[in-house]
Amino acid sequence: MNEFLAWTRLAFRNLYVSEPLPNARTEPPSEFFKLARQHRVVGLWAAAGLAPGWKSHAYGQALYAARCTEEAERLYARFAQVIPAIGLIKGPTLAVQAWPQLGLRHYDDLDFRCGKEDVDALAAVLLSLGYVPETSDSNRQANLWHFGWGIAFVKGDGLRVEVNHRLFPPHYPAPARFEGVREAIWTQLALDQGAVQTLAPAAHLLYCSMHAVWHGWDRLGWVVDMAGLMTRYPDVVEKARQLAGETGFPRRALEAACHVANGLFGPLPGADEPDDAGDGDLGDAVALLMQTADRRVAARRLQRRLCSRTEWIGSTLRRALTPGDPDFQRWSLPAARRYRYWLLRPTRLLVRATASAGS
């Protein structure tokens, strides 16, 4: 196994299952700090005592996490007063569900989900608390929301809040049963001083699996999320399988992700024994995590392998045809004329493809 991954495994096993660290060990190579920051595992290494020199960075990360958690609780309390169903995903909720300490998980923003009709109430709360839309173009903001890409609000102190009425972007091969905050996949979770509604552990495991494989194993911290859930909740894999269904991308992504998490940090509860397919998943993931493969090409190959033919064709068509942010930036259309994007987008893509072919 890659040396950086092997060290991260030591940290995980020490913190999650009290597996002792080797007696004879040295300070990690200096280049590992850059990798650990990139993969969001500095706190994990520092907490396990593998890199004492990294503790100052880990403390700063923990302070930011505490600040974000406090803000998440404040925002949720205000949202809940005016929005019937509001949920917080990832961020501090995964830190509580899947990490040994709340301050160890590194994340950049807060992600809320609500009903499509609740955007005005949500925006009013954020504006009253000092947030402003990330884009100054109100048409662009409205179109991002309408087509399911989600919108963001920022505050002067650097905090960023993303909101959407979907769990996944519109081109993801995700069944409709995963959408909606009122569904059984949600649960109440105590953070620090208050409780929020978030995805249940099994739903978070499925979400993280689909997200990680679709984005080509971009961060090792995502694997820690999944391995932590599997360790903390021994029945979580079976419950996630029930949510995913017997076939299709959700089930294949879940199985592939569990193979990878088990291969890197296992043995983990609920994971299948390694087999040829699992070894392939692990090899692909390691290559992507350590950037020994072309991420864009390899990620698309991984997506296609895990999708059924119908899912892949549907996802490809939605990706090509659904209006997106480049269209909204080029043509700022109000709600009454946004139907034109369905014609303008194919035209823009055709012009771009023709220009590329001619160059």
FIKEDO-930722 format. One record per residue (C-alpha): x, y, z negated. Coordinates in nm, 4 decimals, always signed. Layout:
# residues N
@x = X; y = Y; z = Z
...
This chain:
# residues 359
@x = +0.0000; y = +0.0000; z = +0.0000
@x = +0.1131; y = +0.3578; z = +0.0653
@x = +0.3117; y = +0.4849; z = -0.2372
@x = +0.0883; y = +0.7891; z = -0.2954
@x = -0.2199; y = +0.5678; z = -0.2922
@x = -0.0515; y = +0.3204; z = -0.5260
@x = +0.0207; y = +0.5965; z = -0.7789
@x = -0.3382; y = +0.7209; z = -0.7545
@x = -0.4566; y = +0.3661; z = -0.8197
@x = -0.2465; y = +0.3588; z = -1.1384
@x = -0.4112; y = +0.6811; z = -1.2567
@x = -0.7596; y = +0.5527; z = -1.1770
@x = -0.7120; y = +0.2151; z = -1.3462
@x = -0.5617; y = +0.3800; z = -1.6537
@x = -0.8456; y = +0.6292; z = -1.7021
@x = -1.1400; y = +0.4113; z = -1.6042
@x = -1.0524; y = +0.0676; z = -1.7405
@x = -0.7674; y = +0.1516; z = -1.9828
@x = -0.5143; y = -0.0413; z = -1.7783
@x = -0.1685; y = +0.0487; z = -1.9158
@x = +0.0737; y = +0.2401; z = -1.6990
@x = +0.4092; y = +0.0794; z = -1.6139
@x = +0.6715; y = +0.1486; z = -1.8783
@x = +0.9382; y = +0.2331; z = -1.6251
@x = +0.8210; y = +0.5175; z = -1.4062
@x = +0.9662; y = +0.8426; z = -1.2803
@x = +0.8252; y = +1.1818; z = -1.1888
@x = +0.6405; y = +1.1607; z = -0.8563
@x = +0.8160; y = +1.2987; z = -0.5487
@x = +0.7591; y = +1.6719; z = -0.5028
@x = +0.5723; y = +1.6228; z = -0.1759
@x = +0.3035; y = +1.4249; z = -0.3592
@x = +0.1715; y = +1.7424; z = -0.5230
@x = +0.0653; y = +1.8786; z = -0.1836
@x = -0.1048; y = +1.5489; z = -0.1034
@x = -0.2774; y = +1.5383; z = -0.4415
@x = -0.4135; y = +1.8907; z = -0.3925
@x = -0.5305; y = +1.8058; z = -0.0420
@x = -0.7098; y = +1.4940; z = -0.1651
@x = -0.8483; y = +1.6538; z = -0.4847
@x = -0.6811; y = +1.4137; z = -0.7302
@x = -0.4430; y = +1.6446; z = -0.9190
@x = -0.6626; y = +1.6280; z = -1.2289
@x = -0.6746; y = +1.2491; z = -1.2135
@x = -0.2945; y = +1.2209; z = -1.2047
@x = -0.2427; y = +1.4797; z = -1.4790
@x = -0.5019; y = +1.3276; z = -1.7114
@x = -0.3388; y = +0.9859; z = -1.6782
@x = +0.0010; y = +1.1321; z = -1.7642
@x = +0.1592; y = +1.0470; z = -1.4297
@x = +0.2608; y = +1.4057; z = -1.3513
@x = +0.3049; y = +1.6232; z = -1.6627
@x = +0.4301; y = +1.9075; z = -1.4448
@x = +0.0922; y = +1.9309; z = -1.2750
@x = -0.1031; y = +2.0038; z = -1.5939
@x = -0.1122; y = +2.3814; z = -1.5495
@x = -0.2797; y = +2.3372; z = -1.2112
@x = -0.5180; y = +2.0799; z = -1.3591
@x = -0.6099; y = +2.3196; z = -1.6417
@x = -0.6930; y = +2.5917; z = -1.3911
@x = -0.9061; y = +2.3447; z = -1.1980
@x = -1.0868; y = +2.2392; z = -1.5169
@x = -1.1552; y = +2.6040; z = -1.6043
@x = -1.3064; y = +2.6644; z = -1.2611
@x = -1.5173; y = +2.3472; z = -1.2949
@x = -1.6470; y = +2.4685; z = -1.6320
@x = -1.7396; y = +2.8021; z = -1.4765
@x = -1.9178; y = +2.6310; z = -1.1872
@x = -2.1047; y = +2.4003; z = -1.4250
@x = -2.2269; y = +2.6938; z = -1.6319
@x = -2.3407; y = +2.8714; z = -1.3160
@x = -2.5109; y = +2.5561; z = -1.1847
@x = -2.7110; y = +2.5288; z = -1.5058
@x = -2.8071; y = +2.8967; z = -1.4903
@x = -2.9100; y = +2.8795; z = -1.1249
@x = -3.1055; y = +2.5586; z = -1.1704
@x = -3.2994; y = +2.7050; z = -1.4653
@x = -3.3947; y = +3.0097; z = -1.2568
@x = -3.4790; y = +2.8068; z = -0.9452
@x = -3.6973; y = +2.5667; z = -1.1425
@x = -3.9170; y = +2.8559; z = -1.2548
@x = -4.0285; y = +2.9372; z = -0.8990
@x = -3.9567; y = +2.6264; z = -0.6864
@x = -4.1599; y = +2.3057; z = -0.7411
@x = -3.8721; y = +2.0709; z = -0.6530
@x = -3.5063; y = +2.1686; z = -0.6568
@x = -3.2025; y = +1.9429; z = -0.6803
@x = -2.8261; y = +1.9815; z = -0.7220
@x = -2.5976; y = +1.7295; z = -0.5516
@x = -2.2253; y = +1.6479; z = -0.5635
@x = -2.0116; y = +1.9036; z = -0.7501
@x = -2.0634; y = +1.8951; z = -1.1280
@x = -2.3250; y = +1.6190; z = -1.1086
@x = -2.0790; y = +1.3725; z = -0.9557
@x = -1.8192; y = +1.4935; z = -1.2067
@x = -2.0514; y = +1.3793; z = -1.4865
@x = -2.1669; y = +1.0582; z = -1.3186
@x = -1.8397; y = +0.9347; z = -1.1719
@x = -1.5375; y = +1.0947; z = -1.3444
@x = -1.3904; y = +1.0426; z = -1.6930
@x = -1.4102; y = +1.4149; z = -1.7736
@x = -1.6257; y = +1.6856; z = -1.6192
@x = -1.3259; y = +1.9090; z = -1.5429
@x = -1.1289; y = +1.6506; z = -1.3448
@x = -1.3372; y = +1.6598; z = -1.0271
@x = -1.2294; y = +1.9340; z = -0.7874
@x = -1.4928; y = +2.0997; z = -0.5662
@x = -1.5403; y = +2.4377; z = -0.3999
@x = -1.9091; y = +2.5233; z = -0.4182
@x = -2.2514; y = +2.4276; z = -0.5493
@x = -2.4947; y = +2.2352; z = -0.3256
@x = -2.8702; y = +2.2663; z = -0.3840
@x = -3.1567; y = +2.0978; z = -0.1996
@x = -3.5190; y = +2.2169; z = -0.1897
@x = -3.8249; y = +2.2116; z = +0.0333
@x = -3.8066; y = +2.3843; z = +0.3696
@x = -4.0847; y = +2.6200; z = +0.2641
@x = -3.8962; y = +2.7303; z = -0.0496
@x = -3.6198; y = +2.9312; z = +0.1195
@x = -3.7704; y = +3.2740; z = +0.0477
@x = -3.8141; y = +3.2015; z = -0.3225
@x = -3.4634; y = +3.0571; z = -0.3422
@x = -3.3093; y = +3.3560; z = -0.1636
@x = -3.4931; y = +3.5982; z = -0.3925
@x = -3.3446; y = +3.4294; z = -0.7009
@x = -2.9924; y = +3.4336; z = -0.5573
@x = -3.0182; y = +3.7983; z = -0.4538
@x = -3.1408; y = +3.8933; z = -0.8017
@x = -2.8307; y = +3.7258; z = -0.9489
@x = -2.5840; y = +3.9141; z = -0.7323
@x = -2.5397; y = +3.6699; z = -0.4431
@x = -2.5532; y = +3.7808; z = -0.0810
@x = -2.5972; y = +3.5748; z = +0.2383
@x = -2.2684; y = +3.4530; z = +0.3803
@x = -2.3682; y = +3.5904; z = +0.7196
@x = -2.5020; y = +3.9432; z = +0.7640
@x = -2.7099; y = +3.8396; z = +1.0674
@x = -3.0558; y = +3.7579; z = +0.9317
@x = -3.1563; y = +3.5815; z = +1.2541
@x = -2.8521; y = +3.3558; z = +1.2356
@x = -2.9272; y = +3.2771; z = +0.8717
@x = -3.2913; y = +3.1984; z = +0.9488
@x = -3.1999; y = +2.9761; z = +1.2430
@x = -2.9408; y = +2.7814; z = +1.0435
@x = -3.2128; y = +2.7078; z = +0.7886
@x = -3.4841; y = +2.6249; z = +1.0410
@x = -3.2760; y = +2.3743; z = +1.2386
@x = -3.1487; y = +2.2011; z = +0.9245
@x = -2.7830; y = +2.3086; z = +0.9092
@x = -2.8153; y = +2.4802; z = +0.5740
@x = -2.7199; y = +2.8297; z = +0.4612
@x = -2.4753; y = +2.9750; z = +0.2107
@x = -2.4696; y = +3.2618; z = -0.0376
@x = -2.1582; y = +3.4114; z = -0.1936
@x = -2.0849; y = +3.6259; z = -0.4960
@x = -1.8156; y = +3.8873; z = -0.5470
@x = -1.6320; y = +3.6689; z = -0.7972
@x = -1.5812; y = +3.3977; z = -0.5353
@x = -1.8596; y = +3.1546; z = -0.6234
@x = -2.0364; y = +3.0020; z = -0.3242
@x = -2.3759; y = +2.8301; z = -0.3143
@x = -2.4918; y = +2.6128; z = -0.0230
@x = -2.8580; y = +2.5237; z = +0.0160
@x = -3.0473; y = +2.3041; z = +0.2595
@x = -3.3802; y = +2.1284; z = +0.2941
@x = -3.2029; y = +1.8169; z = +0.4235
@x = -2.9499; y = +1.5839; z = +0.2647
@x = -2.7734; y = +1.5336; z = +0.5987
@x = -2.7301; y = +1.7525; z = +0.9095
@x = -2.9870; y = +1.6849; z = +1.1831
@x = -2.7617; y = +1.4661; z = +1.3998
@x = -2.6704; y = +1.2181; z = +1.1226
@x = -2.8201; y = +0.8670; z = +1.1586
@x = -2.9973; y = +0.9040; z = +0.8226
@x = -3.3528; y = +0.7697; z = +0.7771
@x = -3.6260; y = +1.0185; z = +0.6892
@x = -3.6843; y = +0.8370; z = +0.3588
@x = -3.3649; y = +0.9961; z = +0.2265
@x = -3.5061; y = +1.3456; z = +0.2640
@x = -3.7213; y = +1.5355; z = +0.0156
@x = -3.6484; y = +1.6246; z = -0.3461
@x = -3.9635; y = +1.4634; z = -0.4838
@x = -3.8576; y = +1.1114; z = -0.3920
@x = -3.7555; y = +0.8378; z = -0.6349
@x = -3.3881; y = +0.8760; z = -0.5454
@x = -3.3693; y = +1.1794; z = -0.7774
@x = -3.3180; y = +1.1846; z = -1.1537
@x = -3.2558; y = +1.4261; z = -1.4421
@x = -2.8951; y = +1.4541; z = -1.5586
@x = -2.7463; y = +1.6424; z = -1.8542
@x = -2.4424; y = +1.8490; z = -1.7547
@x = -2.2880; y = +2.0583; z = -2.0338
@x = -2.5491; y = +2.2827; z = -2.1966
@x = -2.8460; y = +2.1941; z = -1.9771
@x = -3.0005; y = +1.9334; z = -1.7481
@x = -3.0526; y = +1.9432; z = -1.3715
@x = -3.2224; y = +1.7230; z = -1.1161
@x = -2.9748; y = +1.5341; z = -0.9011
@x = -2.9362; y = +1.2160; z = -0.7004
@x = -2.9523; y = +0.8962; z = -0.9052
@x = -2.6173; y = +0.7089; z = -0.9171
@x = -2.7204; y = +0.4581; z = -0.6484
@x = -2.8403; y = +0.7360; z = -0.4182
@x = -2.5197; y = +0.9304; z = -0.4797
@x = -2.3142; y = +0.6206; z = -0.3941
@x = -2.5046; y = +0.5760; z = -0.0687
@x = -2.4791; y = +0.9473; z = +0.0099
@x = -2.1042; y = +0.9526; z = -0.0602
@x = -2.0492; y = +0.6414; z = +0.1504
@x = -2.2296; y = +0.7817; z = +0.4514
@x = -2.0604; y = +1.1186; z = +0.4108
@x = -1.7079; y = +0.9756; z = +0.3737
@x = -1.7171; y = +0.7416; z = +0.6728
@x = -1.8881; y = +0.9992; z = +0.8957
@x = -1.6139; y = +1.2514; z = +0.8169
@x = -1.3354; y = +1.0017; z = +0.8739
@x = -1.2101; y = +0.9529; z = +0.5184
@x = -1.0953; y = +1.3114; z = +0.4875
@x = -1.0326; y = +1.3085; z = +0.1091
@x = -0.9218; y = +1.0466; z = -0.1388
@x = -1.1299; y = +1.2223; z = -0.4060
@x = -1.4399; y = +1.0963; z = -0.2257
@x = -1.3192; y = +0.7392; z = -0.2771
@x = -1.2699; y = +0.8159; z = -0.6475
@x = -1.6327; y = +0.9347; z = -0.6545
@x = -1.7501; y = +0.6000; z = -0.5219
@x = -1.5145; y = +0.3848; z = -0.7281
@x = -1.6108; y = +0.5814; z = -1.0385
@x = -1.9815; y = +0.5248; z = -0.9772
@x = -1.9177; y = +0.1539; z = -0.9238
@x = -1.7214; y = +0.1347; z = -1.2486
@x = -1.9620; y = +0.3403; z = -1.4569
@x = -2.2802; y = +0.1700; z = -1.3305
@x = -2.2179; y = -0.2038; z = -1.2730
@x = -2.5489; y = -0.2531; z = -1.0871
@x = -2.5125; y = +0.0546; z = -0.8672
@x = -2.3978; y = -0.1296; z = -0.5532
@x = -2.6997; y = -0.3592; z = -0.5482
@x = -2.9354; y = -0.0658; z = -0.6065
@x = -2.7649; y = +0.1266; z = -0.3273
@x = -2.8089; y = -0.1710; z = -0.0952
@x = -3.1815; y = -0.1692; z = -0.1688
@x = -3.1952; y = +0.1991; z = -0.0778
@x = -2.9901; y = +0.1500; z = +0.2383
@x = -3.1942; y = -0.1365; z = +0.3774
@x = -3.0748; y = -0.4538; z = +0.5429
@x = -2.9362; y = -0.3106; z = +0.8666
@x = -2.8303; y = +0.0111; z = +1.0326
@x = -2.5714; y = +0.2801; z = +0.9668
@x = -2.6594; y = +0.3425; z = +0.5996
@x = -2.6041; y = -0.0235; z = +0.5095
@x = -2.2893; y = -0.0624; z = +0.7188
@x = -2.1446; y = +0.2624; z = +0.5835
@x = -2.2181; y = +0.1531; z = +0.2279
@x = -2.0504; y = -0.1847; z = +0.2737
@x = -1.7476; y = -0.0323; z = +0.4465
@x = -1.7090; y = +0.2326; z = +0.1754
@x = -1.7382; y = -0.0224; z = -0.1058
@x = -1.4715; y = -0.2366; z = +0.0652
@x = -1.2392; y = +0.0650; z = +0.0790
@x = -1.3054; y = +0.1725; z = -0.2812
@x = -1.2508; y = -0.1826; z = -0.4030
@x = -0.9356; y = -0.2221; z = -0.1942
@x = -0.7824; y = +0.0982; z = -0.3296
@x = -0.9020; y = +0.0941; z = -0.6902
@x = -1.0506; y = -0.2477; z = -0.7604
@x = -1.1509; y = -0.4950; z = -0.8664
@x = -1.4761; y = -0.3007; z = -0.9065
@x = -1.8167; y = -0.4282; z = -1.0248
@x = -2.0551; y = -0.5225; z = -0.7453
@x = -1.7953; y = -0.5211; z = -0.4670
@x = -1.7767; y = -0.8204; z = -0.2361
@x = -1.4618; y = -1.0271; z = -0.2163
@x = -1.2185; y = -0.8984; z = +0.0500
@x = -1.2684; y = -1.0439; z = +0.3963
@x = -1.1426; y = -0.9720; z = +0.7457
@x = -1.4008; y = -0.6980; z = +0.8027
@x = -1.3175; y = -0.5368; z = +0.4701
@x = -0.9438; y = -0.5474; z = +0.5477
@x = -1.0149; y = -0.3652; z = +0.8733
@x = -1.2191; y = -0.0998; z = +0.6943
@x = -0.9405; y = -0.0520; z = +0.4410
@x = -0.6711; y = -0.0268; z = +0.7071
@x = -0.8716; y = +0.2314; z = +0.9027
@x = -0.9355; y = +0.4329; z = +0.5865
@x = -0.5701; y = +0.4320; z = +0.4777
@x = -0.4597; y = +0.5453; z = +0.8243
@x = -0.7070; y = +0.8327; z = +0.8147
@x = -0.6359; y = +0.9301; z = +0.4542
@x = -0.2639; y = +0.9458; z = +0.5207
@x = -0.3181; y = +1.1076; z = +0.8627
@x = -0.1304; y = +0.8413; z = +1.0550
@x = -0.4173; y = +0.8358; z = +1.3054
@x = -0.5817; y = +1.1057; z = +1.5161
@x = -0.8628; y = +1.2016; z = +1.2779
@x = -1.1096; y = +1.3314; z = +1.5352
@x = -1.0771; y = +1.0342; z = +1.7683
@x = -1.0596; y = +0.7775; z = +1.4881
@x = -1.3572; y = +0.9273; z = +1.3035
@x = -1.5756; y = +0.9099; z = +1.6136
@x = -1.4635; y = +0.5517; z = +1.6735
@x = -1.5535; y = +0.4643; z = +1.3143
@x = -1.8943; y = +0.6298; z = +1.3447
@x = -1.9720; y = +0.4383; z = +1.6621
@x = -1.8639; y = +0.1056; z = +1.5136
@x = -2.0930; y = +0.1471; z = +1.2125
@x = -2.3977; y = +0.2628; z = +1.4096
@x = -2.6385; y = +0.0428; z = +1.5973
@x = -2.6721; y = +0.1197; z = +1.9667
@x = -3.0009; y = +0.3023; z = +1.9033
@x = -2.8543; y = +0.5041; z = +1.6165
@x = -2.5497; y = +0.6022; z = +1.8189
@x = -2.7493; y = +0.7112; z = +2.1237
@x = -2.9946; y = +0.9047; z = +1.9056
@x = -2.7172; y = +1.0737; z = +1.7101
@x = -2.5245; y = +1.1645; z = +2.0242
@x = -2.8328; y = +1.3153; z = +2.1867
@x = -2.9252; y = +1.5135; z = +1.8750
@x = -2.5682; y = +1.6385; z = +1.8452
@x = -2.5713; y = +1.7526; z = +2.2069
@x = -2.9176; y = +1.9059; z = +2.2161
@x = -2.9917; y = +2.0440; z = +1.8690
@x = -2.9115; y = +2.4163; z = +1.8562
@x = -2.6255; y = +2.4959; z = +1.6200
@x = -2.4226; y = +2.7820; z = +1.4796
@x = -2.2219; y = +2.8570; z = +1.7992
@x = -2.5546; y = +2.9146; z = +1.9747
@x = -2.6859; y = +3.1353; z = +1.6932
@x = -2.3686; y = +3.3440; z = +1.6980
@x = -2.3835; y = +3.3879; z = +2.0736
@x = -2.7572; y = +3.4628; z = +2.0913
@x = -2.9191; y = +3.6162; z = +1.7827
@x = -3.2828; y = +3.5263; z = +1.8448
@x = -3.5687; y = +3.5961; z = +1.6018
@x = -3.8092; y = +3.3245; z = +1.4933
@x = -4.0639; y = +3.4052; z = +1.7635
@x = -3.8067; y = +3.3328; z = +2.0376
@x = -3.5932; y = +3.0590; z = +1.8847
@x = -3.7567; y = +2.7999; z = +2.1139
@x = -3.5275; y = +2.9393; z = +2.3851
@x = -3.2296; y = +2.7753; z = +2.2152
@x = -3.3492; y = +2.4387; z = +2.3481
@x = -3.2796; y = +2.5717; z = +2.6993
@x = -2.9840; y = +2.7965; z = +2.6230
@x = -2.7764; y = +2.5353; z = +2.4411
@x = -2.7652; y = +2.2782; z = +2.7254
@x = -2.6828; y = +2.5622; z = +2.9632
@x = -2.3944; y = +2.6820; z = +2.7432
@x = -2.2550; y = +2.3295; z = +2.7104
@x = -2.2820; y = +2.2716; z = +3.0858
@x = -2.0996; y = +2.5971; z = +3.1612
@x = -1.8279; y = +2.5079; z = +2.9104
@x = -1.7883; y = +2.1561; z = +3.0524
@x = -1.7688; y = +2.2934; z = +3.4074
@x = -1.5053; y = +2.5491; z = +3.3057
@x = -1.3003; y = +2.2794; z = +3.1295
@x = -1.3169; y = +2.0527; z = +3.4326
@x = -1.2004; y = +2.3337; z = +3.6583
@x = -0.9058; y = +2.4392; z = +3.4430
